[in-house]
Amino acid sequence: MEAIHLWWIGEKDPGPRTLEHLRLHLGRALGAPVRIWEDEARPPDAYDERRKQWATSRILAWMGRVGPPGKVLAVTDQDLFIPILTFVFGEAQLDGRSAVVSTARLGEPGLPDPRVAMERLAKEGVHELGHCFGLVHCDSPACVMGRSPSARDVDRKRGEFCSKCRDRLKRAGGEAR
């Protein structure tokens, strides 16, 4: 399987452990090499002044024009939205190459353990890349492809695919473990 690229497009420094933790988790869950893509480019037209949030559709379109080859997961610390929802943790191109996730709502104020936010980010990263491999939302609440309208819902999921989604991923060219 071709390498997956992980690309920080946030405003603040993510810290040395965040991207490395995510890289290792993605590699383990997807059975693919994951490389960190170093590029200072940021989406120039994705911020919506009225909503004070970043539009995922504009980020994904921008990534398609300037991103590295292959599957790419962009990570940001900015709040994301799609027009029909107040916020999203991330979005991906179904059966495409680009996905984006945000840390903005995965760490709640007063969260006692910052590792919880990193685990949430890892689960959401796997989830969005699953969409890039053609996977849709799963009915199994513990599957990483399950829906997550809140951070607590992310906590309830495992960081891996259920057997049905793992089989679908393998048929789609992924190598989930």
C-alpha positions in Angstrom: 0.0 0.0 0.0 1.2 3.5 -0.8 2.2 5.7 2.1 -0.4 7.9 3.8 0.7 11.4 4.4 0.0 13.3 7.6 0.0 17.1 7.3 -0.2 19.7 10.0 -2.2 22.7 8.8 -3.0 24.3 12.1 -2.1 27.7 13.6 -0.3 26.6 16.8 2.5 24.1 17.2 0.9 20.7 17.8 3.8 19.7 20.1 6.2 16.9 19.4 4.1 14.0 20.5 0.7 14.7 18.8 1.6 14.0 15.2 3.9 11.1 16.1 1.2 9.5 18.2 -1.3 9.9 15.3 1.2 8.6 12.8 1.8 5.4 14.8 -1.9 4.9 15.4 -2.8 5.3 11.8 -0.1 3.0 10.6 -1.2 0.3 13.1 -4.9 0.6 12.3 -4.5 0.8 8.5 -1.5 -1.4 8.1 0.2 1.2 5.9 3.3 3.4 6.2 2.4 6.9 7.4 4.8 9.8 6.8 4.6 13.3 8.1 4.4 15.8 5.3 6.3 19.1 6.1 4.8 22.0 4.2 4.0 25.5 5.5 1.1 26.1 3.0 -2.3 26.8 4.6 -5.8 27.0 2.9 -6.2 30.6 2.0 -9.9 30.8 1.5 -11.4 28.3 4.0 -12.2 30.6 6.9 -15.8 31.7 7.1 -15.9 35.1 8.8 -19.6 34.8 9.6 -19.3 31.5 11.4 -15.8 32.0 12.8 -15.0 28.5 11.6 -13.2 26.8 8.8 -15.1 25.1 5.9 -14.0 21.5 5.4 -15.2 21.5 1.8 -12.8 24.4 1.0 -9.9 22.7 2.8 -10.4 19.4 1.0 -10.6 21.2 -2.4 -7.4 23.1 -1.6 -5.7 19.9 -0.5 -6.5 18.3 -3.8 -4.6 21.2 -5.6 -1.5 21.5 -3.4 -1.2 18.3 -1.2 1.3 15.5 -1.5 0.5 12.4 -3.6 -1.6 9.6 -2.3 -4.0 9.6 0.7 -3.5 12.7 2.9 -4.9 13.4 6.4 -4.6 17.1 7.3 -4.7 18.0 10.9 -5.6 21.4 12.3 -6.4 23.1 15.6 -9.1 25.2 14.0 -12.8 24.7 14.5 -14.4 23.0 11.4 -17.9 23.0 9.9 -20.0 21.8 7.1 -23.0 23.9 6.2 -25.7 21.6 7.7 -23.9 21.1 11.1 -22.8 23.4 13.9 -19.3 21.7 13.8 -17.5 18.6 12.7 -14.5 16.8 14.0 -13.4 16.2 10.4 -14.5 15.3 6.9 -13.1 13.2 4.1 -13.6 12.6 0.4 -15.5 9.3 0.2 -13.3 7.0 -1.9 -11.0 10.0 -2.5 -7.5 11.0 -1.3 -8.0 13.9 1.1 -9.3 14.1 4.7 -9.1 16.7 7.5 -9.5 16.4 11.3 -9.4 19.0 14.0 -8.3 19.0 17.6 -10.5 22.0 18.4 -13.4 20.1 20.0 -11.7 16.9 21.0 -10.1 18.3 24.1 -12.7 19.8 26.4 -11.9 22.6 28.9 -10.8 21.0 32.1 -10.1 17.6 30.5 -8.1 15.9 33.3 -5.8 13.9 31.0 -4.5 15.3 27.7 -3.9 11.8 26.5 -7.7 11.5 26.1 -7.7 14.2 23.4 -4.8 12.4 21.6 -6.7 9.2 21.6 -9.8 10.9 20.3 -7.7 12.5 17.5 -6.3 9.1 16.6 -9.7 7.5 16.4 -11.1 10.4 14.3 -8.0 10.3 12.0 -8.6 6.5 11.3 -12.3 7.2 10.8 -11.8 9.9 8.2 -9.1 7.9 6.3 -11.6 5.0 6.4 -13.9 7.2 4.3 -11.0 7.9 1.8 -10.9 4.1 1.3 -14.6 4.0 0.6 -16.0 3.0 4.0 -19.2 4.6 5.2 -20.5 4.9 8.7 -20.9 1.7 10.6 -23.8 0.6 12.7 -21.5 -1.0 15.3 -21.1 1.6 18.0 -17.6 0.3 19.0 -16.3 0.4 15.4 -14.0 3.3 14.6 -16.3 4.0 11.6 -19.3 4.6 13.9 -20.9 8.1 14.0 -19.6 10.5 16.6 -21.7 13.6 17.1 -19.9 14.3 20.4 -16.5 13.8 22.0 -18.1 11.3 24.4 -19.2 9.2 21.4 -15.6 9.2 20.2 -14.6 7.8 23.6 -17.0 4.9 23.3 -15.4 3.7 20.0 -12.4 1.5 19.8 -9.6 2.8 17.7 -9.9 0.0 15.1 -12.3 -1.3 12.5 -14.9 -4.0 13.3 -14.6 -7.2 11.3 -17.1 -6.1 8.6 -15.3 -2.8 8.0 -11.9 -4.5 8.1 -13.1 -6.8 5.3 -14.5 -3.9 3.3 -11.2 -2.0 3.7 -9.2 -5.0 2.5 -11.5 -5.2 -0.6 -10.9 -1.5 -1.2 -7.2 -1.9 -1.2 -6.4 -1.1 2.4 -4.7 -3.5 4.8 -6.4 -2.9 8.2 -5.0 -5.0 11.0 
